[in-house]
Amino acid sequence: MVRGDERPSFPFVVKGASMTVFIEFLAKNAFWLYLACGLVMLFYLRAIVVAWRERGAALHIAEKEAATSRAYHSALVIGGLLLVMGVVALIVTLAPALGGLPGEELPESMLVTPPPALSPLPMTPTPTLERPTRPAVVIPTPPLFPPLPSPTQPLPAPACLNPQVRITSPGMGDKVKGRVEIWGTVDIADFWYYKVEFAMGAEPAEDDWHFIGPEREDAKAPITNGHLVTWNTSGLSPGVYSLRLVVVDIAGNYPPMNICRLQVFVE
């Protein structure tokens, strides 16, 4: 029971001083937590907009489902961030009212009385045995994440099985920056249209590819060693990127023979 002149302590304080330190940290850094959550939410809002645009431009069900999945994933992340911000705001708002912030006097039940000091016992010298020392063995720890390929590391061979579906420029492992003119050949039987995509890394997942171009109406003519599209790399982080050329036939199919992939370094 709680006496009339006592105030119930904040639930987290009852658990110990460690929770008090945690609440103090939230109170002092709430603004920066809100700012960090807000920036991450803006990033995922942009991801939702890009995904819905790609969904609208996609012709095949698989492409639409991939874009929808990315949009829903981003929405779930935003919802989780809103929940975190709400919990932080609730703790920071209720802690002063319930007496849980640092500076409040703790209840007597939480005060720890130090044990009485014991008089030291007389020390009896004991013989010390010398032990042979062994050299320390240093075990190398592997890195948590494998390093990205650099210009000095070999890249996978370009995956272009069909000579009529090929990117001729830039070449495998080339360094590029700014506006990059992509040249190549797209000339297959039952040709319908082609598209060029990019993704970060040497082995990206299927959902990581982003559309470069060209628009559908500008990509319906076969090309032999000609200009395919212009890729604007401004704003991309430096590193390894993959390019993919996809040629679609009149049946809407693009088997592996109709796909060409290679990697470049964006500076």
C-alpha positions in Angstrom: 0.0 0.0 0.0 1.1 3.6 -0.7 0.8 6.2 2.1 -1.0 9.4 1.4 2.2 11.5 1.6 4.2 9.2 -0.7 4.2 9.3 -4.5 4.5 6.1 -6.6 7.8 5.9 -8.3 8.1 5.7 -12.1 8.0 2.0 -13.1 11.4 2.0 -14.7 13.1 3.5 -11.6 11.9 0.6 -9.6 14.1 -1.7 -11.7 17.2 0.1 -10.6 19.6 3.0 -11.4 20.4 1.6 -14.8 16.8 2.5 -16.0 17.2 6.0 -14.5 20.3 6.5 -16.6 18.4 5.3 -19.7 15.6 7.8 -19.1 18.1 10.6 -18.5 19.7 9.7 -21.9 16.3 9.8 -23.7 15.4 13.2 -22.0 18.8 14.7 -23.1 18.9 13.3 -26.6 15.2 13.2 -27.5 15.6 16.0 -30.2 18.4 14.1 -31.9 16.5 10.8 -31.8 13.5 12.6 -33.4 15.8 14.2 -36.0 17.4 10.8 -36.9 14.0 9.1 -37.2 12.7 11.9 -39.3 15.7 11.7 -41.8 15.3 7.9 -42.1 11.5 8.4 -42.6 12.2 10.9 -45.5 14.6 8.3 -47.1 11.9 5.6 -47.0 9.2 8.0 -48.2 11.3 8.7 -51.2 11.8 4.9 -51.6 7.9 4.5 -51.6 7.5 7.2 -54.3 10.2 5.6 -56.5 8.7 2.1 -56.1 5.2 3.3 -57.1 6.6 5.1 -60.1 8.4 1.9 -61.2 5.3 0.0 -60.6 3.3 2.3 -62.9 6.0 2.0 -65.6 6.3 -1.8 -65.3 4.6 -4.0 -67.9 5.0 -7.4 -66.3 3.5 -8.8 -63.2 6.8 -9.7 -61.6 8.1 -6.2 -61.9 4.9 -4.7 -60.4 5.0 -7.2 -57.5 8.7 -6.4 -56.8 7.9 -2.6 -56.8 4.9 -3.1 -54.5 6.9 -5.2 -52.1 9.6 -2.5 -51.8 6.8 0.1 -51.2 5.2 -2.0 -48.4 8.6 -2.7 -46.8 9.3 1.0 -46.7 5.9 1.7 -45.2 6.5 -0.9 -42.4 9.9 0.8 -41.6 8.2 4.2 -41.4 5.5 2.7 -39.1 8.2 1.3 -36.8 10.0 4.6 -36.6 6.7 6.4 -35.7 6.2 3.8 -32.9 9.7 4.4 -31.6 9.2 8.2 -31.7 5.9 7.8 -29.8 7.5 5.6 -27.1 10.3 8.1 -26.6 7.8 11.0 -26.4 5.7 9.1 -23.9 8.7 8.3 -21.6 10.1 11.8 -21.7 6.6 13.3 -21.0 5.5 11.0 -18.2 8.9 10.6 -16.4 8.9 14.0 -14.7 5.2 13.7 -13.6 5.9 10.2 -12.1 9.2 11.1 -10.4 11.4 8.9 -12.6 14.0 11.4 -13.9 17.4 11.8 -12.2 17.5 14.2 -9.4 14.4 12.7 -7.7 15.0 11.2 -4.3 14.7 7.4 -4.4 12.4 5.6 -1.9 13.9 4.3 1.2 13.3 0.8 0.1 15.7 1.3 -2.8 18.5 2.8 -0.7 21.4 0.3 -0.1 23.0 0.3 3.3 26.7 -0.5 3.0 27.8 -3.4 5.1 30.0 -2.7 8.2 33.7 -2.5 7.5 35.5 -5.6 8.5 38.9 -5.3 10.2 41.6 -6.8 8.0 43.0 -10.1 9.1 46.8 -10.4 9.6 48.4 -11.3 6.3 50.5 -14.4 6.3 53.1 -14.4 3.6 52.8 -17.3 1.3 55.5 -18.6 -1.0 55.1 -17.5 -4.6 55.7 -20.0 -7.4 57.2 -18.8 -10.6 55.3 -20.0 -13.6 56.8 -20.1 -17.1 55.2 -17.4 -19.3 53.9 -18.3 -22.7 53.9 -15.9 -25.6 50.5 -14.5 -26.3 48.8 -16.1 -29.3 46.9 -13.6 -31.5 44.0 -15.1 -33.4 43.0 -13.0 -36.4 39.4 -12.2 -36.5 37.7 -12.2 -39.9 35.9 -9.0 -41.0 32.2 -8.8 -40.3 31.5 -7.8 -43.9 33.4 -8.7 -47.1 35.1 -5.7 -48.7 33.5 -4.4 -51.9 35.6 -5.1 -55.1 38.1 -2.3 -55.8 39.8 -1.4 -59.1 42.7 -3.7 -58.0 40.4 -6.7 -57.4 39.2 -8.9 -60.3 35.5 -8.6 -61.1 33.2 -11.4 -62.4 33.3 -11.9 -66.1 30.6 -10.0 -68.0 27.4 -12.1 -68.4 26.6 -11.5 -72.1 25.6 -14.9 -73.7 24.2 -13.4 -76.9 26.5 -11.3 -79.2 23.3 -9.5 -80.4 22.6 -8.4 -76.8 25.7 -6.6 -75.6 27.0 -3.4 -73.9 30.1 -2.3 -75.7 30.8 0.9 -73.7 31.6 1.3 -70.9 33.6 -1.8 -70.6 33.9 -4.3 -67.7 35.6 -2.6 -64.7 35.8 0.9 -66.3 35.8 4.0 -64.0 32.9 6.3 -64.8 31.5 9.6 -63.4 28.8 12.2 -64.2 26.8 11.5 -67.4 27.8 8.2 -68.9 26.9 7.3 -72.5 26.0 3.6 -72.8 26.6 2.0 -76.2 25.8 -1.5 -77.4 23.8 -3.8 -79.6 20.2 -4.9 -79.3 19.2 -6.9 -82.4 17.3 -10.2 -81.8 14.6 -12.1 -83.7 11.1 -11.0 -82.7 12.5 -7.8 -81.1 10.0 -5.7 -79.2 12.0 -3.2 -76.9 15.0 -3.0 -74.6 15.8 -1.3 -71.3 19.0 -0.6 -69.3 19.1 -0.9 -65.5 21.6 -0.4 -62.7 22.1 -1.7 -59.1 24.8 -1.2 -56.4 27.3 -4.0 -55.9 28.7 -6.8 -58.0 26.0 -9.3 -57.3 22.7 -7.4 -56.6 19.4 -9.1 -55.8 16.5 -8.9 -58.2 14.7 -6.2 -56.2 17.8 -3.9 -56.2 17.7 -3.0 -59.9 16.7 0.6 -60.9 15.5 1.7 -64.3 17.8 4.0 -66.4 16.0 4.1 -69.7 15.1 4.7 -72.4 11.3 5.3 -72.5 9.3 2.5 -74.2 8.5 4.5 -77.3 12.2 5.3 -77.8 13.4 1.7 -77.4 11.4 -0.2 -80.1 14.0 -0.1 -82.9 17.0 -2.6 -83.0 20.4 -1.1 -82.6 23.8 -2.4 -83.8 26.8 -0.9 -81.9 24.9 2.4 -81.3 23.9 4.7 -78.5 21.5 3.0 -76.0 20.9 5.4 -73.2 22.6 8.1 -71.0 23.2 7.2 -67.3 23.5 10.1 -64.9 25.7 9.0 -62.0 25.6 12.3 -60.2 24.6 11.8 -56.6 25.5 8.1 -56.4 28.0 6.9 -53.7 31.4 5.9 -55.1 31.8 2.1 -55.5 31.0 -0.9 -57.6 27.8 -0.8 -59.7 26.2 -3.4 -62.0 24.7 -2.5 -65.4 22.0 -4.8 -67.0 20.8 -4.7 -70.6 17.4 -6.5 -71.0 15.9 -7.1 -74.5 12.2 -8.2 -74.5 10.7 -10.1 -77.4 7.2 -9.6 -78.9 5.8 -12.3 -76.5 7.0 -10.3 -73.5 9.8 -12.7 -72.6 13.4 -12.0 -71.8 15.3 -15.3 -71.2 18.9 -15.3 -70.0 20.1 -15.1 -73.7 18.5 -11.7 -73.9 20.3 -10.2 -70.8 23.8 -8.7 -70.6 25.4 -7.7 -67.3 28.7 -6.0 -66.4 30.3 -4.1 -63.5 31.8 -0.6 -63.4 33.3 1.7 -60.8 31.5 5.0 -60.1 33.9 7.7 -58.8 
